[in-house]
C-alpha cells in the first residue's frame, strides 16, 4: 500500500503518515498511531511486485545528473527517505505501480540536468552510472547487464545526441557545447539552424541571436571552419529540422526547407503536410509540382 492509501484507510492526514514513515517526527498522537497500526494491507496479487534492481538503477542514474531524493520525492509523491531506501536497494522487490511511476519519471528527466550538486557528488563517489551510460533502458532491469564508461565517452555521446536535435544546449556543459557548435558549423548549418537544432533560447530568431553572441565570444570556432564549408543561408537545408516539422513539432523552416519538406513527406497526404508546415493547400500543391532547388543538405 502507498502512504496515501494507508492514510485514507486509517482516516488520518497524509502528512502524519508521511512524517512517521520518514522519521521526521519522534512522537505521534496515540490515537493516530492506533489507527495506523490497525491498517491491514490486502494480500498482494501475483505479479504485482517486481525486482527492485531496475528501480534502484534509475534512481542512481538520475542522481548522477543532479536529481536526489529531495528533488524526486515531491515528483513521486513519496518521502525523500523512501526514495533513498529504494535507491540503496533496501528491499528486493517493489510494487509494480511504484516501479512504473519511477520509470516514467526517469523517461522524462534522463535528458536534462538536475539542480542538486550534492546528488552528483554522491553519484561520482559511489560510481553510479548516468543515463547516457546505458545503451538501452531495458538493460537497467537486467541483472546480467553492467556498464563501463568514461567521462569522455559520455561527453561524446552527449554531443552526438545534441547534434541530432535530441538534447538542448542548456543540458550541455561548456566543452560539449563548443564541440556541438563546431560540428554543426562544419556540417554547413547557419546560425539560425544551429539555434533550432540545439533549442537555443527556444530557437527561431532568439536562437540565432544567441548563437551569434556565442560565436562572437568563441571566434575560434568560426575561424576553424573553412570558408567553402559555410553555406549561404538561402541554400542550406536542415534535414533534421524538416523531419521534426513533419512529425508535428513547431519548427520554423525557411522557404527552401518547406519546399524540400513537401517532397520529403513520403506517403503523408498533401493536406496534412500543408497543415504541419503552415502552408495553404494551393501553395503546397504548387511546391509539390515543382522540383526543389538544389541545396546543401545539413545532417
C-alpha positions in Angstrom: 0.0 0.0 0.0 1.1 3.5 -0.6 1.3 6.1 2.2 -1.7 7.9 0.8 -3.7 4.6 0.8 -2.7 4.0 4.4 -3.8 7.5 5.4 -7.1 7.0 3.6 -7.8 3.6 5.3 -6.7 4.9 8.7 -8.6 8.1 8.3 -5.7 10.3 9.3 -3.8 13.1 7.5 -1.4 12.0 4.8 1.2 14.4 6.3 1.0 12.5 9.6 1.7 9.1 7.9 4.5 10.7 5.7 6.3 12.2 8.7 6.0 9.0 10.7 7.3 6.9 7.8 10.3 9.2 7.1 11.3 9.6 10.7 10.7 13.4 10.6 8.9 13.2 13.9 9.8 11.4 17.1 6.4 11.4 18.7 2.9 10.8 17.4 -0.5 11.0 19.0 -1.7 7.7 20.5 -5.0 7.8 18.6 -3.2 8.4 15.3 -0.7 5.6 16.0 -3.6 3.2 16.9 -5.4 4.0 13.6 -2.3 3.4 11.5 -1.4 0.2 13.3 -4.9 -1.1 12.7 -4.5 -0.9 8.9 -4.1 -4.3 7.4 -3.0 -4.4 3.7 -4.9 -6.6 1.3 -3.0 -9.6 0.1 -0.9 -8.8 -2.9 -1.9 -10.4 -6.1 0.7 -12.5 -8.0 2.8 -10.4 -10.3 2.1 -7.1 -8.5 5.7 -6.9 -7.3 8.8 -6.7 -9.5 12.5 -6.8 -8.7 13.8 -3.5 -7.3 17.1 -3.5 -9.3 15.8 -1.6 -12.3 14.2 1.0 -10.0 17.4 1.5 -8.0 19.5 1.9 -11.1 17.1 4.5 -12.5 17.2 6.5 -9.3 21.0 6.2 -9.2 21.2 7.4 -12.8 19.1 10.4 -12.0 21.3 11.2 -9.1 24.3 11.2 -11.5 22.6 14.1 -13.4 21.5 16.0 -10.4 18.3 14.6 -9.0 18.5 13.4 -5.5 15.7 12.1 -3.1 14.8 15.7 -2.1 14.1 16.6 -5.8 12.4 13.3 -6.7 10.3 12.8 -3.6 7.7 15.5 -4.4 7.6 14.4 -8.1 6.7 10.9 -7.0 4.5 11.9 -4.0 6.9 9.9 -1.8 9.0 10.9 1.2 12.6 11.6 0.4 13.7 8.9 2.8 11.7 6.3 0.9 13.3 7.3 -2.3 16.7 7.0 -0.7 15.8 3.5 0.6 14.8 2.3 -2.9 18.0 3.8 -4.3 20.1 1.8 -1.8 18.3 -1.5 -2.7 16.9 -1.6 0.8 14.5 -4.2 -0.4 14.5 -6.9 -3.1 11.1 -6.1 -4.6 9.0 -3.0 -5.2 5.3 -2.7 -6.2 4.8 -2.6 -9.9 2.9 0.7 -9.8 5.7 2.4 -8.0 8.3 0.9 -10.4 6.3 2.1 -13.3 6.0 5.7 -11.9 9.7 5.9 -11.3 10.4 4.5 -14.9 8.0 7.1 -16.3 9.8 9.9 -14.4 13.1 8.6 -15.5 12.0 8.8 -19.1 11.1 12.5 -18.6 14.2 13.5 -16.8 17.0 11.4 -18.4 17.9 14.1 -21.0 18.0 17.0 -18.5 20.3 18.3 -15.8 19.0 18.4 -12.2 19.7 21.1 -9.7 21.5 19.1 -7.0 25.3 19.2 -6.9 25.1 17.1 -3.8 23.4 14.3 -5.7 26.0 14.5 -8.4 28.9 14.3 -5.9 27.4 11.3 -4.2 26.9 9.6 -7.6 30.5 10.2 -8.5 31.7 8.9 -5.1 29.7 5.7 -5.5 30.4 5.4 -9.2 26.7 5.3 -10.2 26.2 5.3 -14.0 24.3 8.2 -15.5 21.5 7.6 -18.1 23.9 8.1 -21.1 26.0 5.1 -19.9 23.1 2.7 -20.6 22.7 2.0 -24.3 19.1 0.7 -23.8 16.7 1.4 -21.0 15.7 -2.2 -20.9 19.2 -3.1 -19.7 18.5 -1.3 -16.5 16.2 -4.2 -15.4 18.7 -6.9 -16.5 20.9 -8.1 -13.6 23.4 -9.5 -16.2 23.9 -6.1 -17.7 26.6 -3.8 -16.4 28.1 -0.6 -17.8 31.7 0.6 -18.2 32.2 4.2 -19.3 34.5 7.2 -19.1 33.7 10.9 -18.9 35.0 11.3 -22.4 32.6 8.6 -23.7 29.6 10.3 -22.1 30.6 13.7 -23.4 31.0 12.3 -26.9 27.6 10.7 -26.7 26.0 13.9 -25.3 27.4 15.9 -28.3 26.1 13.3 -30.7 22.6 13.5 -29.3 22.7 17.3 -29.2 23.7 17.4 -32.9 20.8 15.1 -33.7 18.4 17.5 -32.0 17.7 15.2 -29.0 19.4 17.3 -26.3 19.1 21.1 -25.9 22.1 23.4 -25.5 21.1 24.0 -21.9 21.9 20.4 -21.0 25.5 20.6 -22.3 28.5 21.7 -20.4 30.8 24.3 -22.0 33.1 21.8 -23.6 30.2 19.8 -25.1 28.5 23.0 -26.3 31.7 24.1 -28.1 32.0 20.7 -29.7 28.4 20.6 -30.9 28.5 24.1 -32.4 31.8 23.3 -34.2 30.3 20.1 -35.6 27.2 21.8 -36.8 29.2 24.6 -38.4 31.3 22.1 -40.3 28.1 20.4 -41.4 27.0 23.6 -43.0 24.3 24.8 -40.7 23.6 28.6 -40.4 23.3 30.3 -37.0 19.5 30.1 -37.1 19.6 26.4 -37.9 22.1 25.8 -35.1 19.8 27.6 -32.7 16.8 25.5 -33.9 18.8 22.2 -33.7 20.0 22.9 -30.2 16.8 24.6 -29.0 19.0 27.5 -28.0 16.8 30.2 -26.3 13.8 28.4 -27.9 15.2 28.5 -31.4 14.0 30.9 -34.2 15.2 34.5 -34.1 16.1 34.3 -30.5 18.2 31.2 -31.1 20.0 32.8 -34.0 20.8 35.9 -31.8 22.1 33.6 -29.0 24.3 31.6 -31.3 25.7 34.7 -32.9 26.5 36.1 -29.5 28.2 32.8 -28.5 30.3 32.8 -31.7 31.4 36.4 -31.0 32.9 35.2 -27.7 34.2 32.0 -29.2 35.5 33.3 -32.5 38.0 30.4 -32.9 35.0 28.1 -33.7 34.0 30.0 -36.8 37.6 30.6 -37.8 38.3 26.8 -37.7 35.6 26.2 -40.4 36.8 26.5 -44.0 35.1 29.3 -45.9 33.8 26.9 -48.5 32.0 25.0 -45.8 29.9 28.0 -44.7 26.8 27.8 -46.9 24.7 30.8 -47.9 21.6 30.9 -45.7 19.3 30.7 -48.7 20.6 27.4 -50.0 21.2 25.3 -46.8 18.6 22.8 -45.8 18.4 21.3 -42.3 17.3 17.7 -42.7 16.7 17.1 -39.0 14.5 20.3 -38.8 12.4 19.1 -41.7 11.9 15.7 -40.1 10.9 17.3 -36.8 8.5 19.6 -38.6 6.8 16.7 -40.4 6.3 14.9 -37.0 4.3 17.9 -35.7 6.9 19.9 -33.9 6.5 23.7 -34.4 9.9 24.2 -36.1 10.5 27.4 -38.0 11.6 26.4 -41.6 12.9 28.6 -44.4 11.0 28.7 -47.7 13.6 26.4 -49.2 13.2 24.0 -46.3 9.4 24.0 -46.7 9.8 23.2 -50.4 12.1 20.2 -49.6 9.7 19.2 -46.8 6.8 18.9 -49.1 8.8 16.5 -51.3 10.1 14.6 -48.2 6.7 13.9 -46.8 6.6 10.3 -48.2 3.1 8.8 -48.1 1.7 11.6 -45.9 -1.3 13.3 -47.5 -0.5 16.7 -49.0 -3.2 18.4 -46.9 -1.7 17.0 -43.7 1.8 18.1 -44.7 0.5 21.6 -45.6 -1.1 21.9 -42.1 2.1 20.8 -40.4 4.2 23.2 -42.5 1.7 26.0 -42.1 1.1 26.3 -45.8 -2.1 26.8 -47.8 -3.1 23.7 -49.7 -2.7 25.5 -53.0 0.8 26.6 -52.1 1.7 23.1 -51.0 0.3 21.8 -54.3 2.5 24.2 -56.3 5.6 23.2 -54.3 4.8 19.5 -54.9 4.5 20.1 -58.6 7.9 21.8 -58.9 11.2 20.0 -58.1 13.0 21.6 -55.1 16.1 23.7 -55.9 19.5 22.2 -55.3 20.6 22.8 -51.8 23.3 21.9 -49.3 21.7 19.2 -47.0 22.9 19.6 -43.4 22.7 16.3 -41.5 
